[in-house]
Amino acid sequence: MPAPIPEPAAQPRPAPPATVLGYSPFALDPDARHFGLTTSSMRLRGGTVVVRHGRRTTSQTATILLHGAAGSWTTWTPLLQAAHATERDLPDLIIPDLPGWGDSPLPADEASLTVESMAETVAEVARALGYERWNVVGHSMGGFIALQLAASETRATASVGLVSATSFSIQDSVRHPIRHFFVLPAFTTLLLTMRILRLGGSASRSLITALARLNLLRGLVAPLFRRPGIIDGAVVAAIGTELRPAGFVLAAVRAGAYDATRRWAQIVCPVRAVHGDDDVFVTAADDAKLREVVPQCVISTIAGAGHFGQIERPLQVLLRLEFAAPLPVDPATT
């Protein structure tokens, strides 16, 4: 059974804003109690995983949210705040820190950490919490893992939601960085930077800390956002904290070695995918190939967003993934 981690006393949550939410309306909130979530540390076959999980109903179907590389469970908190602000109930939540990110350590044997093993760990977490089925939503790397989970657990996966899921172009850029440089230059440059920083070992963390102190991290992460100048400083700081070069490179290498076309063709559940119209990690070719491999996939773009739609446009992500019926959106506020 998961061992709960003591939480600080819950603080009053802010009053909900208007139901129409503009660009990046919320900062990240690291206090799980503000969302009615319990924090548990779970010892699983793949290692220790720290997970936040929500109010349990009589449903046997969970909603699992998977963060991306250089992220943790907190990257979903703007989406949770948007749900609260518009009086949407999201029970049966499971939001893990994936192995090597957030509060979850890397396994002792890094060679065992693959796309397949990450998906197995997510399924093990859900079953340990008593769920037989799940809707899984993944951002970036988390979307990659969500698709593998749907492919390997066809009976248990009710649906998949993708928010700027990394896919085929990322794989091509990992495998052939020079040949495909101009397909995803932002990703290829970031991966090269992470490879260089990884060589520095512990010194790389000091360098990233120094960049944060000098307020230079915003420039580093700017390509990931449509309007980086107005992104809350807590978002930039959180990405800096999770900017783990060794983990980023390992995740990229594992993605490059994965047979996405063969695996994802096994998916039978509905798949809904969204990404920003200014997402530097997702291309039109990715959309076309994903539709070819997973014919039941419905893809849409969100105007005025980059790679972090759940932070930049959280209400629109909720609506596009069909968590609830659409509400009118006032274009003057977007």
C-alpha positions, 0 to 999 in steps of 0.5 A: 500500500502507498505510504502517505507523505505528511502534507502541510495544512491546507491553505484557503484556495483563491476565489475562482476568476471569471469562466473565461480565462486568458493566456497563462492565467495561473501560476504553478501551485506545489501544494497538493492539498489545495486540490484535495490530493493526497501525496503517496510514495509507492514502492513498485517493481520499477522503483519508488514513485511519488504520486498525487491522487484525488478523491475516490468515487465509486468509479473504477476508472481513473484519470491519469495525468502524465507530465513531460520531460523537465516537468513534474506533477505541478505542470498540471496544476493550471489545468486543475485550477481552470477546472476549479474556476469553471466548477468542473469536478475532476475526481479519481485523479492520479498524477505521478512524478515519473521515474527520474523527475519531480520527487521520484528518483531514477531507478538504480538500474537506468538501463531498465528505464524504457518507454515500455517500463515507464508505461508499466509503472503507470499501470502499476500505480493505478492498480495499486490505488484500486483502479481497473481502467483509466483515461490517460492524458500525457503532455510531451514525453508523457504523451509518448508514454500514454500512447504506449500505455494504450497500446500495451493495456488495450482493455484497461485504457478507456481513452487517451488525451495528448497535449503537445505529445512528442512523436515522430519528428522528435524521434527523427531528430534524436536518430539523425540530429544533423540531417533533421536539424531544420525540422525541429531546430529548437529541440535539436539545439536543446538536446545538444545543450543537455548532452553538453551539460550532462558531461559536467555532472553535478557542475551542470546543476550549479550552472542552471542555478546560476542562470536562474539567479541571473534571470536568464532561464526565461530566455532558455525556455522562451521557445517553448511558449507563445508569449514567454515574457508574461509567463509567471516566474514560478513556471520558469523556476519549476522548469529550471528545477526539473531541467535535469540533463542526464534525465533529458538525454536518457528520455530522448535516447529511449524515445529514439529507440522506440518503434512508435509506428508498430506499437501505436498501431495496436491502440483501439481506444479513442485518442484526442490530441491537441497542441499549440499553433506555435508548438516548436516540438510538433509538426504538421507531418507529425499530425498526418502520420499520427492519424495514419497510424492511429486512425481514430485519433482526432487532432486539433490546434489551440490558437495562441499557445506553444508547447505547454498548452495546459499552462498557456491555455488550460481551459481550452485544453479542458474543452478540447479533450472533452472533459466537459461541455464547451463554454463560450469564450470571449475572444477579447480576453484571449 
